Amino acid sequence: MGYRKMAKEDVYEIIRRWHAGQSISRIAKTEGCDRKTVRKYIIKLLKAGVTRNEALPPKQKLYQIIGKVSSVNVYSGEKCHLIRK
């Protein structure tokens, strides 16, 4: 897949689908992006304390979290098994 800039609304939809219980592969296929991209946003959410077990935070708070993703390398030694909890 080629590079494309994602709008905050696209990322919000990824987050919403993950929070609803969809798999990373399914989200990536539906949203037309790579699984690594989906995983990147989910790891960032987990670092910020957002989990599937709690209510989804308001869009504005999620947008603040999303805005910080591009400046952070979330793959530096992260364990992807955190996503499956």
Secondary structure as UniProt FT lines:
FT   HELIX           8..19
FT   TURN            20..21
FT   HELIX           24..31
FT   HELIX           35..47
FT   TURN            48..49
FT   TURN            52..53
FT   HELIX           59..67
FT   HELIX           69..71
FT   TURN            74..75
FT   HELIX           80..84
//
